Amino acid sequence: MGYYNQPPEGRQRPRRGNSFLAGLAGVLVGALLVWLLFETVPQLLPGANNRAETGLQATEGNREGQQQESVSVDVTTDVTAAVDEAADAVVGVSNLQETSDFWSQPQQQEAGTGSGVIYKNENGRAFVVTNHHVIDGATNIEVTLSDGTKVPAELVGSDIWTDLAVVEMDAASVQDVAEFGDSDALKRGETVIAIGNPLGLDFSGSVTTGVVSGKDRAVPVDLDGNGSEDWQAEVLQTDAAINPGNSGGALVNLAGQLIGINSMKIATSNVEGIGFAIPINSAMPVIQSIEENGEMIRPAMGVALLDLAQVPQAQREESLNLPADIKEGVVVNSVVEGSAAEKAGMEQFDVIVEMDGQPIGDIIDLRKHLYNEKKIGDTMAVKAYRDGEPLDFELELVDNSAL
């Protein structure tokens, strides 16, 4: 019997050197396997995720510790392209008025600043459309171009009813003119861009974006400030920001085409994002008439009107006695003596439902047909209901200024 650590009889004790070499070989093989694993899958290295996320992992051409350089990127979108197309045609319009006091001589002072759009450049003269309220009361007018050049301008004429005006100036410094679009083709939700000078020339050329919120809106307008409604302006509604100073500026589509003249906004503390522009299709006849005649000359029927929708149902049945299927139309509230309507035999409370065979649903429909499709001296066929009975009238249209 021997000790437990004594090798069995007939076997030799292994040599100590052989054990050391075998252990060393195992360590080397294990290290090699670990190295190959981390080389193949570097994400397994401690801190590899942090280095990748912070951009500190050394890569070819961007070694760790090398300083990063800023890169200029040219971003072009439909909006920037439209602004590039239209911006140079948008100008500032300053209303200059004479002021004086006991101690000084009369002098010109800026009474207000709005915006305008150059729409025509011909024979060395440029024409700018703006709002009537921008130049109202001006003794002199000054136009500021997109590059800051100031040019004296003259009033060609204005129209209080549509809030449009045209001014004329020397075209030597003019860089661009606006391209007219088609406001009738606009869709609700379509992107539009307002360009103008909110709060004055310090913010000239400001751009705001939004969408067409509504078409064919009728906004009541108090023209003489007495608190009563004098007119219903036909406008486009947009949520593009329109502020004081934007008046008369451009509302353009994504093609950079002029589709509206910015005019007004609802400015109350509980309302946000409701601005209005005059549709360019409605503005064009007014612009042309002012340019040619110094004023807007309209054909006139010689009646005061009221939308049928504003008449309570009880009065429709009692006073108008309309058939049940007549839901839309325009009520003749009064007839001007000697007018085309009186000569044709029209009376108070007649309800107009058609003009020249076209349905007339409200006052906007009536004005569109009368102002856009008819001229002074034209004959117009009118269908109306009186006491429940349909009647046909033929009106020879006259100059509105003659009434």
Beta strands, then each sheet from edge to edge (+ up, - down):
strand 1: 90-99
strand 2: 107-122
strand 3: 125-130
strand 4: 140-144
strand 5: 150-159
strand 6: 164-170
strand 7: 191-196
strand 8: 206-221
strand 9: 231-238
strand 10: 250-252
strand 11: 258-265
strand 12: 275-279
strand 13: 299-300
strand 14: 303-307
strand 15: 330-335
strand 16: 351-355
strand 17: 358-359
strand 18: 379-386
strand 19: 389-396
strand 20: 398-399
sheet 1: 1+ 2- 3+ 6- 5+ 4- 1+
sheet 2: 7+ 8- 9+ 12- 11+ 10- 7+
sheet 3: 13+ 20-
sheet 4: 14+ 15- 16+ 17-
sheet 5: 14+ 15- 16+ 18- 19+
end
